[in-house]
Amino acid sequence: MVSNQIISQIENSSLQEALVLVANLFPGQTYFSTSLGQEDQLLTHAIYKAKCDIKTFTLDTGRLFYETYDLLAKTNFRYGQLVKVCFPNADDVEQYVNQKGINAFYESVENRKECCHIRKVKPLNIALKNAKVWITGLRAEQSANRHTMKMFEWDGERNLFKFNPLIHWSLDEVIVYLKEFDVPYNPLHDKGFVSIGCACCTRAVEPGEDPRAGRWWWEDANKKECGLHVHENKISQN
């Protein structure tokens, strides 16, 4: 249980202080999942700088951009740490591809969500099996369904706390931080890719477009989630 007082302390601390506080509350059970996006690169830098006990991992769907893999290598070299890489179950991927086709996700929302579930959701749930806190790089302005998210909330589906330290940050603040600390980031961001996922499901966005417009661009805007953050509007457990 985490009291309202502790939650308030977390929410009113600096980024680095909040990370240390959360890690100390749940030693060995605080996990950070990075997609290697701008927000997650910021958090990776802050976590390694704080030298706190937070386990960092990423999901390799098997269909990421070359630039994403290159950034992972550069990040490992820069910080002298190895980000753990988690993979989907090979049998699940093989069955999906052989039954539905290599690019079946273009054919329906159901197919796309199934692909995301196999390549992202299932590996994430396995990676978080022993976690009590899951740290994310989500920001409220990224999409409409994230506007009501709390910085520290209870995820009843996964039976853990979800800590979103950047929830109130703007994209401009993220970019300023990256520049100030010379944090490595994906060069695709400079080419109009705001949110970067699998290469087959991500395109650059035009000026004025919604930041999430480049993800699953062939789908209705209200359906653009992969399933990792479908339980976002949870009330904190006190």
N, C-alpha and C positions, 0 to 999 in steps of 0.2 A: 504494500500500500504506500502511496505517496500523498502526503498532505497538501492542502491548498497552499500552505505556507512555503513548502519546498518548491511547488510549481511556480509560485510567484517569484521566488528567489531565482529560479532558473530563467524565467521569462525576463527578469530585469537585470540579468548579468550580461557582461560582454560575451561575445561569441566564444572566445577561448575559455573564459571562466565557466560558462555554461557547459561546455564539453567536458571539462575536468570534473565539475560537480556531478553530472550525470554518470560519468564513468566511475566515479568513486561511490556513487549510490548503488551501482550494480557491477561490481568488479568481475571481470571475465565474462560478463553477460551482456555487454553493450556492443552492438554491431552496426557498422556503417556500410550500406550498399551504394557503390558508386557506378554511375553510368558513364563516367568520364566527361560529362557535360560541364559547362562553365561553373555552375553552382557546386557540383560535386568535386571539381578540381579545387575550388576555394576551400571546401570542407576538408579535403584530403590534406591540403597545406596546413590548415589550422589544427587538425588532429595530430599530424606529425610534429608540428611546432610545439604543441602542448605536451607531447610525450606522455599521453595518457593511455590507459588500457582500453582501447577501442579496436575491435577486430574489423578490418577493412576487406571487402570483397567486391567482385564485379561479376556480372553474368555475361558469358559469351554465348550468344544465340547461334553462332555459326554463320551469321549473315551480316556481320557488322562491316562498316567501312574500313578500308585499309588504314585511313587516317586515325581511326579509333584505336586499332591495334598498335599503331606506331606511337600514339600518345601514351598508351599503357606502358610500353617499353621505356619511353622517355621519363615518365613519372616514377617508375621503379628506380631508374638510374639517378634521377634528381634527388630523391629522398632516401636512397639506400635501403628501401623496403620493397618487399614483394607483395603486391596486392593479390590476394587469393582469387583465382579464377574458377567459377562454377559453371558447369556445362549441363545442358538438357540430357535426359535419358535417350541414349542412341536408339533404342528399340521404338520409343515413342515417335521420334523424328522419322525413322525409317518407315514405320507403319503409316504415318500421316502422308508422307511424300508418295509412297507407292499406291496408296488408296485414293488420294485426292489430287495429286500432282504437285510439282515443285513450287508452283506459284498459285496454289489454290486459294490463297487469302484474298486475291483480287476478285474472286467470284461472289463472295458473300461476306457479310459481317460475321456470321456464325463461323465460317471457315477461318477468317482472320483471327477471331478471338480464340479459336481452338489452337491455332498456331502460336499465338502469344502465350496461351496457357502452357503449352508444351515447352516452349523455348525460354520462357521467362518466369511465369508464376510458379510452376512446380519446382524449378531449381531454386527460386527465392525461398519458398517455404521450407525446403530442405536445409538451405543455408542458415535460416533463422531458427532452426529447431531448438537450439539451446539458448536462444536470446531472450532477454527480459526487456531490452530496449532496442528499437530499430531506428537508427538515425537516417534521415533522408535530406535531400537538397531541394525539396519542393518549395515553391514560392506561390503566394496567393494570386498574383497577377498572371500566372501561367495559363490558367483556364478558369472558367466560370465555377466549376464544381470544387475548386480549391479555395474560393474566396472565404468560405466559412470554416476552414480548417484552423485548428488551434496549434500553438507551438508545441504543446505537450499534451497528448491525448491517449486514450486507451483503445487499442485495437482488439476488440473481443473475438474477432475471427481467428486471429493468430495468437491470442492470449499473451499479449505483450504491450508495452508502451511504445508509442511512436513519437519520436522527437524530431521536430521540423524547425531547426534553429534559424533558417533563412526565410521563414514563412512571410515575414513583413519586409523583406529586402526587395528593392527594385532591381531591375536588370542593370541599370546604370551603376548602382552601388556595387554589384557583383563585378562588373568590368573594371571599376576603379580599383577594387581590391586586387584583382588579378594583375593589373599593371603595377600597382604599388609594390607587390611582393614578387613580381616577375614569375608568376605561376604558369607553368606550361598548360596550353589549352589547344583544343582541336582547331586546326586552320580552317576547317569547313565553316566555323562561326563567322569568319571574315568574308565568306562567300554567300551569305544569306541564310545559312542553316542555323536557326535559333535553337530548335529542339532536335537532337540527333539520336536516332534509334538505328534500326536495321537499314542497310543501304537500299533494300528493295521497297521499303515503306516510308522513306524520308526524302523530301525534296526541299530546295531552298524556298523561302517565302519572299514575296514582293513587298516593297515599302508600303506600310499601312495595313498589311495583312495581319490577321491574328497570329501570335507566335506559334500556335499549335496547328496552323493551317498546313504546314509542311508534313505533318504526320498523318499517314493513312488518308491522303488528300482526296481519294476517290470516294470517301464515305461522308455521311452526314456529320456535321460538326458536333452534334450532341452525343455521338457515339464514340468519340475519339479517346478512349482509354484502353489500356492493354490488360487491365485486371490487377495490376500491382497495387493500385491505390483506390480500390472501389469502396473501401470502408473508411473514407476520410472524415466523415462528419460524426465522429464518436465523441461522447462526453468523457472528460478525464475521470479516471477512477480515483476516488479519494478514500 
